[in-house]
Amino acid sequence: MATFLYRIGRWAFRRRRLVGGLWLGALVLALAAAAMAPAGEEEDLSMPGTESQKAFDLLDERFPESNSQGAEARLVFQAPDGQRVTARENKAAVQDTLGSLDGGDQVASTTDPYESGAVSEDGTIAYSTITYTEGAVDLTESTKSALEDAANQARDAGLTVEIGGSALDVEEEPGGTTELIGVAVAAVVLVLALGSLVAAGLSLLTALLGVAIAFGLVSALAVPLGLTSTVAILALMLGLAVGIDYALFITSRFRDECAQGSEPEEAAGRAVGTAGSAVVFAGATVFIALVGLGVVGIPELTKMGMGGAGAVALAVLVALTLVPALFGLFGRRVLPRGVRKAAGAPRRDAGNYATGHDETAGDRHPIAAKPAKGMGSRWARFVLRRPVAVLMIAGLGLGAVAVPALSLELGLPGDESKSVETTQRRAYDLLSEGFGPGFNGPLTVVVDASKSADTRAATNQVVKTLRGVDGVASVGDPALSRTKDTAVLTAVPKTAPNSGETKDLVHAIRDAVSGVEADTGAGILVTGTTAMNIDISEAMSDALIPYLTVVIGLAVLLLLVVFRSVLVPVKAALGFLLSVGAAFGVLVAVFQWGWAADLLGIEQTGPVMSLMPILIIGIVFGLAMDYEVFLLTRMREAHVHGASPGEAIVSGFRHSGRVVAAAAIIMISVFAGFVGMSSPTIQTMGVGLAAAVLFDAFVVRMAIVPAVLALLGHRAWWLPRILDRVLPNVDIEGEALTRHVPASATVPVAAVAPLPAGRHRG
């Protein structure tokens, strides 16, 4: 693989204008497709095979007339203190308000709260439901303005009015202040790490181009594939983070090769052949883990995984082709100013290699023979002196942070998780006040009496049973389908939708109606948004351990092939478990317990979004392998060429420690930049991923890994002979490149300069 990528790197360097033009054309096409494509719909979560989903499917079949795809708004009215909403003047204000909406553009119907019984028992709160002919994303601004104007009309009459429902929902758009701050931090870190504005700009530019293409493609495919704004934001988040990191790794290796005397085209080829091999492997692990989310069975999670995987694949392709092409355009300006000013640089010689061979012997593996300097090397030597203490402190620290994960509760956010500054959240609170906390999460019970002798008798028995279940506040009158073989009714819980009591109630109802099924032959299903959320959360909890097992097994297998060691993969898998457990602990502490919630702008605590654990496992698995590969590749390279275990660790940190640290800071800043968005899903994702990368890069890879390797010594790289014979050699360190060294491979650094258009070396 290294030889193949080496050739790609040299080809891209020589054909830099062609490569740049192709990527620019791809960007234009993607953005044009996105601009012409219609906006996608925000879809509700679904999970085929669950009882709630079966009930929804049955309702679509038996009650087609009620299967409206239009948006819905709920106007909630509250009378002034000491008054009732049924008072003559207040009633007139409500009816005038609703009258202003009747017959409006895109309005299908409005309900009169006084005729439909939508007035609270104390007469202080009432609500009206407005249905529209179009979905929320297709509602015009004039339609939304008419709804808000109607609410203001009632407010002018002295009523408190809030608007719930989906009509005012908007897609979450990236580009806010916090995201821009994250990108700015990434840019600063790049400049500090690379010492060159050009090199930093190159890494940032290529990442942004890949992200723009990915974002354009997701937007263009939103309607045909049913992709939501969350898919687009995840693609943006991942593509930006890994795109900057991958470009940074290849750029750093290119500069190393140039500093050691390689001609620029050769340096580009070697950078792509070595660091590029690690990029391919790391990107492949992220891609596989994200695509693997499809096995969970939730369409939305599958789409998120595919969108993120596509963005990562684009980031890999950009890093392997566009980055070396830009090396050809910018030449020596990619190097730090101090190196560029040097008249020359020492050629590779025996003093740079532990084996003692000279350049002409073909040994080009840079293992320092003299004590290494720099913060990374000093830290590595510190760990070598105190491996047990470092391992105990780091391991126990992560274990302590992971303790809250034992209290992890899963759920799905609704209007109750929105900011109290939003009218949707205030409408939710008013309805809870007037009609009880369970009113916002009613349960829908479907009675399939197609195999029952008497539909009404079966339905009446269900109603009687539901009213006898503890925790049910009320049961509505049943409605029959046109064919009279299916009934649907509503049961309102006494508790809030996301409470544990409501979850227990759903199970209690399902247990209670099983007897009715046996007596009548009818099929009885419990559904509704609340029941669906409960079913999905339980399914995600059940899938968590199997998915984690698959990911761990994949990690061990991949690292076994790459590093040809048994203990290194086992150590990596255990470290991955520690970082993921600590990230879950942070999620519980912040989103369930409310620690630092105000600081992060999180106004409502509750269960962690049910999709997050599996999604974070999939993403962090790939990112953890990134750092493992980039750090250990140089260590194994040193070990294979004769360095002692301790010096191999120091060599790995000397060459890769600073770059890995910079890459981690960049990724953390990008993920943290999304915490400021209003979507609970994106907030949870941003906090979880930022915490996971922080723990994995700086605690696991920078502390636990060198400590364990120091304790294992030579045994860390042990591989049974039978495995050595059967495992493929992927050559991620680029050993095969020693047989592909052109005669002009090394020249003074001063020769690293931009080439005239249309000319190339070698």
Residue pairs with C-beta under 8 A, 6 or more apart in sequence:
1 277
1 280
1 730
1 731
1 732
2 273
2 274
2 277
2 731
2 732
2 733
2 734
2 735
2 736
2 737
3 273
3 731
3 736
3 737
3 740
5 272
5 273
5 276
5 277
5 280
5 320
6 269
6 270
6 272
6 273
6 734
6 737
6 740
7 269
8 272
8 276
8 320
8 321
8 324
9 268
9 269
9 270
9 271
9 272
9 273
9 276
9 320
9 324
10 265
10 266
10 268
10 269
10 324
10 762
12 19
12 268
12 272
12 320
12 321
12 322
12 324
12 325
12 328
13 264
13 265
13 268
13 269
13 324
13 325
13 327
13 328
13 760
14 265
14 328
14 760
14 762
15 325
16 324
16 325
16 326
16 327
16 328
16 329
17 325
17 757
19 321
19 322
19 325
20 322
20 325
20 326
20 329
23 209
23 318
23 321
23 322
26 213
27 209
27 212
27 213
27 216
30 212
30 213
30 214
30 215
30 216
30 217
30 220
31 212
31 216
33 216
33 217
33 219
33 220
34 215
34 216
34 217
34 219
34 220
36 220
37 219
37 220
37 221
37 222
37 223
38 222
38 223
39 137
39 138
39 171
39 222
39 223
40 137
40 219
40 222
40 223
40 226
40 227
40 228
40 229
41 135
41 136
41 137
41 223
41 226
41 228
42 136
42 137
42 166
42 169
42 171
42 228
42 229
43 226
43 228
43 300
44 529
44 532
45 298
45 300
45 412
45 532
45 533
45 536
46 53
46 56
46 298
46 299
46 300
46 532
47 53
47 297
47 298
47 299
47 532
47 535
47 536
47 539
48 297
48 299
49 297
50 532
50 535
50 536
50 539
51 510
51 525
51 526
51 527
51 531
51 535
52 525
52 526
52 527
52 528
52 531
52 532
52 534
52 535
53 527
53 532
53 535
54 525
54 527
55 444
55 446
55 525
55 526
55 527
55 531
56 527
56 532
58 446
58 448
58 486
58 525
59 66
59 67
59 444
59 446
59 488
59 527
60 67
62 448
62 481
62 483
62 485
62 486
63 481
63 486
63 488
65 482
68 108
68 131
69 135
70 108
70 131
70 132
70 133
70 134
70 135
71 131
71 132
71 134
71 135
71 136
71 139
71 165
71 166
71 167
71 169
72 129
72 130
72 131
72 132
72 165
72 166
72 167
73 129
73 130
73 132
73 147
73 163
73 164
73 165
73 166
73 167
73 168
74 127
74 128
74 129
74 130
74 163
74 164
74 165
74 427
74 431
75 97
75 98
75 127
75 128
75 130
75 147
75 150
75 151
75 154
75 161
75 162
75 163
76 125
76 126
76 127
76 161
76 162
76 163
76 164
76 427
76 430
76 431
76 434
77 85
77 90
77 94
77 97
77 113
77 125
77 126
77 127
77 128
77 154
77 159
77 160
77 161
78 85
78 124
78 125
78 159
78 160
78 161
78 430
78 434
79 85
79 87
79 90
79 123
79 124
79 125
79 159
79 160
80 158
80 159
80 160
83 90
83 124
84 90
84 122
84 123
84 124
85 91
85 94
85 113
85 119
85 123
85 124
85 125
85 126
85 159
86 114
86 119
86 123
86 126
89 157
90 157
90 158
90 159
91 114
93 153
93 154
93 157
93 158
93 159
94 113
94 114
94 126
94 128
94 154
94 159
95 112
95 114
96 153
96 154
96 157
97 150
97 151
97 153
97 154
97 161
98 110
98 112
98 128
98 150
100 146
100 149
100 150
100 153
101 107
101 110
101 130
101 146
101 147
101 150
102 110
104 143
104 146
105 140
105 142
105 143
105 146
106 132
106 133
106 134
106 139
106 140
106 143
107 130
107 131
107 132
107 133
107 143
108 131
108 132
108 133
109 130
109 131
110 128
110 129
110 130
110 131
111 118
111 128
111 129
111 130
112 128
113 119
113 126
113 127
113 128
114 126
118 126
118 127
118 128
118 129
119 125
119 126
120 126
120 434
120 435
122 434
124 434
125 430
125 431
125 433
125 434
125 435
126 434
127 431
127 434
129 165
130 147
130 165
130 167
132 139
132 143
132 167
136 166
136 167
136 168
136 169
136 170
137 171
139 167
143 167
144 167
144 168
147 163
147 167
147 168
148 163
151 161
151 162
151 163
151 423
152 161
154 161
155 161
160 430
162 423
162 424
162 426
162 427
162 430
163 423
163 424
163 427
164 415
164 423
164 424
164 427
164 428
164 431
165 424
165 427
168 423
168 424
169 424
171 228
171 229
172 229
172 230
172 233
172 677
172 678
172 679
172 682
173 229
174 232
174 233
174 236
174 674
174 677
176 676
176 677
177 676
178 672
178 673
178 674
178 675
178 676
178 677
179 673
179 674
179 676
179 677
180 673
181 669
181 673
182 669
182 670
182 671
182 672
182 673
182 674
183 204
183 240
183 669
183 670
183 673
185 665
185 666
185 669
185 673
186 204
186 244
186 666
186 669
186 670
187 200
187 204
189 662
189 665
189 666
189 669
190 199
190 200
190 203
190 204
190 244
190 248
190 662
190 666
191 197
191 200
192 662
193 200
193 248
193 252
193 658
193 659
193 662
194 200
194 203
194 248
194 251
194 252
194 255
194 336
195 336
195 337
195 338
196 333
196 334
196 335
196 336
196 337
198 330
198 333
198 334
199 251
199 255
199 334
199 335
202 247
202 251
202 323
202 326
202 330
202 334
203 244
203 247
203 248
203 251
203 323
204 244
204 247
205 326
206 243
206 247
206 318
206 319
206 322
206 323
206 326
207 239
207 240
207 243
207 244
207 246
207 247
207 315
207 318
208 240
208 243
209 318
209 322
210 239
210 243
210 311
210 314
210 315
210 317
210 318
211 235
211 236
211 239
211 240
211 243
211 311
211 315
213 314
214 235
214 236
214 239
214 307
214 310
214 311
214 314
215 232
215 235
215 236
215 239
217 310
218 227
218 231
218 232
218 235
218 307
218 310
219 232
221 227
222 228
222 232
225 303
226 299
226 303
227 303
227 307
228 300
228 303
230 300
230 304
230 679
230 681
230 682
231 303
231 304
231 307
232 307
233 674
233 677
233 679
233 682
234 304
234 307
234 308
234 311
234 685
235 307
235 308
235 310
235 311
236 311
237 670
237 671
237 674
237 685
237 686
237 689
238 286
238 308
238 311
238 312
238 619
239 311
239 312
239 314
239 315
240 670
241 623
241 666
241 667
241 670
241 671
242 282
242 283
242 286
242 311
242 312
242 315
242 623
242 626
242 667
243 314
243 315
243 318
243 319
244 663
244 666
244 667
244 670
245 626
245 663
245 666
245 667
246 279
246 282
246 283
246 315
246 316
246 318
246 319
247 318
247 319
247 323
248 659
248 662
248 663
248 666
249 275
249 278
249 279
249 319
249 630
249 659
249 663
250 271
250 272
250 275
250 276
250 279
250 319
250 320
250 323
250 324
251 271
251 323
251 334
252 275
252 659
253 270
253 271
253 274
253 275
254 267
254 268
254 270
254 271
254 324
254 327
254 334
255 334
255 335
255 336
255 339
256 366
256 655
257 266
257 267
257 270
257 271
258 264
258 267
258 332
258 334
258 335
258 339
258 749
258 752
259 335
259 339
259 345
259 749
260 345
260 348
260 352
260 366
260 746
261 345
261 346
261 347
261 348
261 746
261 747
261 748
261 749
262 270
262 745
262 746
262 747
263 742
263 744
263 745
263 746
263 747
263 751
263 752
263 761
263 762
264 327
264 328
264 331
264 332
264 751
264 752
264 753
264 755
264 761
265 328
265 760
265 761
265 762
266 741
266 742
266 744
266 745
266 746
266 762
267 327
267 752
268 324
268 327
268 328
269 324
270 734
270 737
271 324
271 327
272 320
272 323
272 324
273 734
273 737
274 633
274 733
274 734
274 737
275 630
276 319
276 320
277 730
277 731
277 732
277 733
277 734
278 629
278 630
278 633
278 732
279 316
279 319
279 320
280 316
280 320
281 558
281 562
281 625
281 629
281 730
281 732
282 622
282 625
282 626
282 629
282 630
283 312
283 313
283 315
283 316
283 622
285 554
285 555
285 558
285 621
285 622
285 625
285 626
286 308
286 309
286 312
286 619
286 621
286 622
286 623
286 625
286 626
287 309
287 312
287 313
287 622
288 554
288 622
289 551
289 554
289 617
289 618
289 619
289 621
289 622
290 305
290 306
290 308
290 309
290 312
290 618
290 619
290 622
291 305
291 306
291 309
292 305
292 547
292 550
292 551
292 618
293 301
293 302
293 304
293 305
293 614
293 615
293 618
294 301
294 302
294 305
294 306
295 547
296 302
296 539
296 540
296 543
296 547
296 614
297 539
297 543
298 536
298 539
298 540
298 611
300 611
301 611
301 614
301 615
304 611
304 615
305 615
305 618
308 619
312 622
327 334
328 755
328 760
329 754
330 754
331 752
331 753
331 754
331 755
332 340
332 749
332 750
332 752
332 753
332 754
333 340
333 754
335 749
335 752
339 345
339 749
340 749
342 749
342 750
343 748
343 750
344 748
344 749
344 750
345 748
345 749
345 750
347 359
347 746
348 359
348 364
348 366
348 746
349 358
349 359
350 356
350 357
350 358
351 369
351 370
352 366
352 367
352 368
352 369
353 363
353 365
353 366
353 367
353 369
353 641
354 367
354 368
354 369
354 638
354 641
354 642
354 643
354 647
355 363
355 365
355 367
355 641
355 642
357 363
359 746
362 738
362 739
362 741
363 641
363 738
364 737
364 738
364 741
365 637
365 638
365 640
365 641
365 733
365 735
365 738
366 655
367 637
367 638
367 641
367 642
367 643
367 647
367 651
368 647
368 650
368 651
368 654
371 377
372 650
372 651
372 654
374 654
374 657
374 658
375 657
375 658
376 653
376 654
376 656
376 657
376 658
376 661
377 650
377 653
377 654
377 657
379 653
379 657
379 702
380 649
380 650
380 652
380 653
380 654
380 657
380 706
381 650
382 390
383 390
383 649
383 703
383 706
383 707
383 710
384 646
384 649
384 650
384 706
384 710
387 706
387 707
387 708
387 710
387 711
388 707
388 711
390 703
390 704
390 706
390 707
391 703
391 704
391 707
391 708
391 711
393 703
394 699
394 700
394 703
394 704
394 707
395 578
395 704
397 699
398 578
398 579
398 581
398 582
398 695
398 699
398 700
399 578
399 581
401 582
401 585
401 586
401 695
402 578
402 581
402 582
402 584
402 585
403 585
404 584
404 585
404 586
404 588
404 589
404 592
404 593
405 581
405 582
405 584
405 585
405 587
405 588
407 588
407 592
408 584
408 587
408 588
408 592
408 608
408 613
409 500
409 588
409 592
409 607
409 608
410 537
410 540
410 541
410 607
410 608
410 609
410 610
410 613
411 498
411 533
411 537
411 606
411 607
411 608
411 609
411 610
412 498
412 533
412 536
412 537
412 609
412 610
413 606
413 609
413 680
413 681
414 428
414 440
414 441
414 497
414 498
414 529
414 533
415 424
415 425
415 427
415 428
415 440
416 425
416 428
416 440
416 496
416 497
416 498
416 604
416 606
417 604
417 606
417 680
418 424
418 425
418 428
418 604
418 678
418 680
419 425
419 603
419 604
419 678
420 426
420 429
420 603
428 440
431 439
431 440
432 439
432 440
432 496
435 492
436 473
436 492
436 494
437 493
437 494
437 495
437 496
437 499
438 473
438 492
438 493
438 494
438 495
438 496
438 497
438 502
439 492
440 496
440 497
441 493
441 496
441 497
441 498
441 502
441 528
441 529
441 530
442 490
442 491
442 492
442 493
442 528
442 530
443 490
443 491
443 492
443 493
443 505
443 506
443 509
443 526
443 527
443 528
443 530
443 531
444 488
444 489
444 490
444 491
444 526
444 527
444 528
444 531
445 462
445 466
445 488
445 489
445 490
445 491
445 509
445 513
445 524
445 525
445 526
445 527
446 486
446 487
446 488
446 524
446 525
446 526
446 527
447 455
447 458
447 459
447 462
447 478
447 486
447 487
447 488
447 489
447 522
447 523
447 524
448 485
448 486
448 522
448 523
448 524
448 525
449 455
449 458
449 459
449 485
449 486
449 487
449 520
449 522
450 485
450 486
450 523
451 521
451 522
451 523
452 458
452 520
452 521
452 522
453 520
453 521
454 520
455 480
455 484
455 485
455 486
455 487
455 522
457 520
458 487
458 516
458 520
458 521
458 522
459 478
459 480
459 487
459 489
461 516
461 519
461 520
462 478
462 487
462 489
462 513
462 516
462 522
462 524
463 475
463 478
463 489
465 512
465 513
465 515
465 516
466 472
466 475
466 489
466 491
466 509
466 512
466 513
467 475
468 512
469 505
469 508
469 509
469 512
470 508
471 493
471 494
471 495
471 501
471 502
471 504
471 505
471 508
472 491
472 492
472 493
472 494
472 505
472 509
473 492
473 493
473 494
474 491
474 492
475 489
475 490
475 491
475 492
476 489
476 490
476 491
476 492
477 489
478 487
478 488
478 489
479 487
479 488
479 489
480 486
480 487
481 487
481 488
490 528
491 509
493 501
493 502
493 505
493 530
494 501
495 501
495 502
495 505
496 502
497 529
497 530
497 533
498 533
498 606
498 607
502 530
502 534
503 534
506 526
506 530
506 531
506 534
509 526
510 526
513 524
513 526
514 524
516 522
516 524
517 523
517 524
533 610
536 610
537 607
537 610
540 610
540 611
540 613
540 614
541 610
543 614
544 613
544 614
544 617
547 614
547 617
547 618
548 580
548 617
551 617
551 618
551 621
552 573
552 576
552 577
554 621
555 569
555 572
555 573
555 576
555 621
555 624
555 625
556 569
556 570
556 572
556 573
557 569
558 569
558 625
559 565
559 568
559 569
559 572
559 625
559 628
560 566
560 569
560 723
560 727
561 727
561 728
561 730
562 629
562 730
562 732
563 569
563 632
563 636
563 717
564 717
564 719
564 723
564 724
564 727
564 729
565 636
565 716
565 717
565 718
565 719
566 718
566 719
566 720
566 723
567 712
567 715
567 716
567 718
568 632
568 709
568 716
568 717
571 704
571 705
571 708
571 709
571 716
572 624
572 625
572 628
572 705
575 624
575 696
575 700
575 701
575 704
575 705
576 620
576 621
576 624
576 696
576 700
578 695
578 699
578 700
578 704
579 620
579 624
579 692
579 695
579 696
579 699
579 700
580 616
580 617
580 620
580 692
582 691
582 692
582 695
582 699
583 616
583 620
583 688
583 689
583 691
583 692
583 695
584 613
584 616
584 688
586 687
586 688
586 691
587 608
587 612
587 684
587 687
587 688
587 691
588 608
589 595
589 596
590 596
590 597
590 600
590 602
590 687
591 597
591 602
591 605
591 606
591 607
591 608
591 684
591 687
592 605
592 606
592 607
592 608
593 605
594 602
594 605
597 603
597 605
600 675
600 683
600 687
601 675
601 676
601 683
602 683
608 684
609 680
609 681
609 684
611 681
612 681
612 684
612 685
612 688
615 685
616 685
616 688
616 689
616 692
619 689
619 692
620 689
620 692
620 693
620 696
623 667
623 692
623 693
623 696
624 696
624 700
624 701
626 663
627 660
627 663
627 664
627 696
627 697
627 701
628 701
628 705
629 732
630 656
630 659
630 660
630 663
631 652
631 653
631 656
631 657
631 660
631 701
631 705
632 652
632 705
633 652
633 656
633 732
633 733
634 651
634 652
634 654
634 655
634 656
635 648
635 649
635 651
635 652
635 709
636 648
636 717
636 733
637 651
637 733
638 647
638 648
638 651
638 652
639 645
639 648
639 717
640 733
640 735
643 651
645 709
645 710
645 712
645 713
645 714
645 716
646 710
649 706
649 709
649 710
653 706
657 702
660 697
660 701
660 702
661 697
661 698
661 702
663 697
664 693
664 694
664 697
664 698
667 693
667 697
668 690
668 693
668 694
671 685
671 686
671 689
671 690
671 693
672 686
672 687
672 690
673 686
674 682
674 683
674 685
674 686
675 683
675 686
675 687
675 690
677 683
677 686
708 716
709 716
719 727
742 762
744 761
744 762
755 761
